[in-house]
Amino acid sequence: MIAAASPSKSPPRYPACAMDTSRCPKPVRIDGQPGYETRIDATSGKDSIPVTIVQWLRFGGQSTLRIIGSSPRDDWSKAFPRFRAVRDGIQPKG
């Protein structure tokens, strides 16, 4: 008699996503190119101030662009549009 192996679940690629999908990297288009946006809430190590951090990865041709922005959580609504403006203003060389 041959026993069939039960399918094993592989661990999630991003463990935090299993608990809270808002923490998962989200696919986005940045200037028409594929990319990802990831946001996390954290606490600054220096002053113990609540902060929000965003990371964008943009892929295109032979280049990759990584942009990280961080702001105190109380100022996030003002800082995020400025971070996006900087992100959208960076063009690949060539």
One Martini backbone bead per residue (centre of mass of N, CA, C, O) as a GRO file, in nm:
protein
   94
    1MET     BB    1   0.096   0.036   0.023
    2ILE     BB    2   0.035   0.374  -0.074
    3ALA     BB    3   0.103   0.682   0.056
    4ALA     BB    4  -0.010   0.989   0.043
    5ALA     BB    5   0.104   1.290   0.037
    6SER     BB    6   0.064   1.570   0.195
    7PRO     BB    7   0.020   1.880   0.136
    8SER     BB    8   0.235   2.137   0.179
    9LYS     BB    9   0.275   2.433   0.326
   10SER     BB   10   0.406   2.716   0.244
   11PRO     BB   11   0.550   2.977   0.335
   12PRO     BB   12   0.516   3.288   0.336
   13ARG     BB   13   0.688   3.532   0.180
   14TYR     BB   14   0.519   3.739   0.369
   15PRO     BB   15   0.437   3.709   0.688
   16ALA     BB   16   0.268   3.976   0.733
   17CYS     BB   17   0.045   3.908   0.518
   18ALA     BB   18  -0.109   3.690   0.683
   19MET     BB   19  -0.216   3.920   0.887
   20ASP     BB   20  -0.168   4.188   0.679
   21THR     BB   21  -0.234   4.301   0.361
   22SER     BB   22  -0.134   4.607   0.390
   23ARG     BB   23   0.185   4.500   0.398
   24CYS     BB   24   0.196   4.435   0.114
   25PRO     BB   25   0.316   4.431  -0.179
   26LYS     BB   26   0.230   4.656  -0.444
   27PRO     BB   27   0.137   4.673  -0.751
   28VAL     BB   28   0.280   4.912  -0.985
   29ARG     BB   29   0.288   5.205  -1.184
   30ILE     BB   30   0.590   5.374  -1.299
   31ASP     BB   31   0.601   5.540  -1.565
   32GLY     BB   32   0.494   5.258  -1.707
   33GLN     BB   33   0.635   5.080  -1.495
   34PRO     BB   34   0.716   4.829  -1.308
   35GLY     BB   35   0.615   4.781  -0.955
   36TYR     BB   36   0.654   4.861  -0.596
   37GLU     BB   37   0.462   4.902  -0.289
   38THR     BB   38   0.569   4.980   0.051
   39ARG     BB   39   0.418   4.987   0.379
   40ILE     BB   40   0.508   5.112   0.712
   41ASP     BB   41   0.485   5.090   1.055
   42ALA     BB   42   0.681   5.268   1.302
   43THR     BB   43   0.976   5.327   1.509
   44SER     BB   44   1.198   5.531   1.600
   45GLY     BB   45   1.510   5.478   1.740
   46LYS     BB   46   1.584   5.760   1.858
   47ASP     BB   47   1.271   5.892   1.955
   48SER     BB   48   1.009   5.715   1.948
   49ILE     BB   49   0.858   5.778   1.676
   50PRO     BB   50   0.599   5.763   1.481
   51VAL     BB   51   0.616   5.601   1.159
   52THR     BB   52   0.624   5.619   0.800
   53ILE     BB   53   0.702   5.386   0.534
   54VAL     BB   54   0.829   5.400   0.197
   55GLN     BB   55   0.856   5.173  -0.089
   56TRP     BB   56   1.009   5.181  -0.412
   57LEU     BB   57   0.998   4.971  -0.706
   58ARG     BB   58   1.167   4.993  -1.026
   59PHE     BB   59   1.128   4.842  -1.348
   60GLY     BB   60   1.369   4.874  -1.632
   61GLY     BB   61   1.534   4.707  -1.825
   62GLN     BB   62   1.862   4.762  -1.680
   63SER     BB   63   1.691   4.890  -1.436
   64THR     BB   64   1.678   5.001  -1.088
   65LEU     BB   65   1.452   5.152  -0.847
   66ARG     BB   66   1.506   5.295  -0.515
   67ILE     BB   67   1.263   5.425  -0.280
   68ILE     BB   68   1.275   5.612   0.032
   69GLY     BB   69   1.028   5.707   0.281
   70SER     BB   70   1.006   5.923   0.580
   71SER     BB   71   0.757   5.988   0.845
   72PRO     BB   72   0.579   6.121   1.056
   73ARG     BB   73   0.259   6.028   1.107
   74ASP     BB   74   0.140   6.324   1.145
   75ASP     BB   75   0.283   6.405   0.839
   76TRP     BB   76   0.195   6.210   0.603
   77SER     BB   77  -0.020   6.371   0.429
   78LYS     BB   78   0.214   6.572   0.334
   79ALA     BB   79   0.457   6.381   0.246
   80PHE     BB   80   0.357   6.177   0.030
   81PRO     BB   81   0.319   6.367  -0.219
   82ARG     BB   82   0.620   6.445  -0.223
   83PHE     BB   83   0.737   6.164  -0.272
   84ARG     BB   84   0.589   6.118  -0.541
   85ALA     BB   85   0.714   6.358  -0.692
   86VAL     BB   86   0.998   6.252  -0.680
   87ARG     BB   87   0.953   5.980  -0.810
   88ASP     BB   88   0.825   6.104  -1.083
   89GLY     BB   89   1.103   6.284  -1.144
   90ILE     BB   90   1.251   6.017  -1.205
   91GLN     BB   91   1.471   5.931  -1.466
   92PRO     BB   92   1.600   5.737  -1.680
   93LYS     BB   93   1.869   5.667  -1.842
   94GLY     BB   94   1.879   5.701  -2.203
   0.00000   0.00000   0.00000
